[in-house]
């Protein structure tokens, strides 16, 4: 499916520099992030690991395994390091 899974989002709320991923739409995730921030969770000090991630590229929408609903799958080939 062309034009699918092209919105990049952080992989977690606590460590925004964490490994990212691509989704079909970020609207629900944006609402969760807004609520998380409004509760003050974004101001809590965290130790975020400096880990090597595979830099995700725009994904595609596909059915895999026993799933019956298509899901976004990242296309990733380039390692990246978080600082």
N, C-alpha and C positions, 0 to 999 in steps of 0.2 A: 504494500500500500504506500504510495508516494505521499510525502509530506507528513508522515506519521512520526511520533516520538522525537520531536525536534526542540523541545523546551528543556534547557539544562537547569537543574536544581542542585542544591547542596545535598550531600549524602546524609547529613544529620543537622540537627538544630544547634547542638551545643558547641560544636567545632565547625564553624562555617567554612573553614578552609579544607574541610574533609573531602574525601573522594566524592566527586559529583556523579550524577546519573541523568539520563534523559527520560522525560515523561511525555505523555500525550498532551496533558493540560496541567498547569500548576495551580489552578484556582483554589482547589481544596487545600493543597499544601501551603499556599500563601495565607489562607485563613488560619490554619493551624499555627503557622509562624507568627502571625499577628497576635493571636491569642496568647501564645507562649511569651512573646515580648511584653504584652500588656500586663501579664502577671509578674513581670520582673525577672523571669528566668534567664533572659539574655545578659543580665548584669552580674550573674554568679560567676566567680573566678573558676576557671577550669584548666586542667592540664591536658592539652590536646597533643596527641602523639604526632611526631614528625615521621610519617610513614610514606613509603613509596606506593603510589597508586598507578593504576593503568589509566591514562587519560582517556575518558570516554569520548567517543565521537557520536554524532547523531545516530540514533538507533533505528530499528525497524520494528514493526508490529507483526508478531507472529504467534502461532499456537505451538506450544512445545509440551512434551511429556503427555501426561494424562489430562492436562487442562483443556477446557473446551472454549475458553474465552481468550482472544488474542491479548498479549501483553507486550509492552515495550522491552526490547532486548538491546543493550548497548553494543555498539561495534567499537571495540577498543584494541589498539595495537601499540600505542606509544606510552612507555612508562613516564611518570612524572613524579617529582618528589615534593612533598609539602614541607614548609618550614614553619 
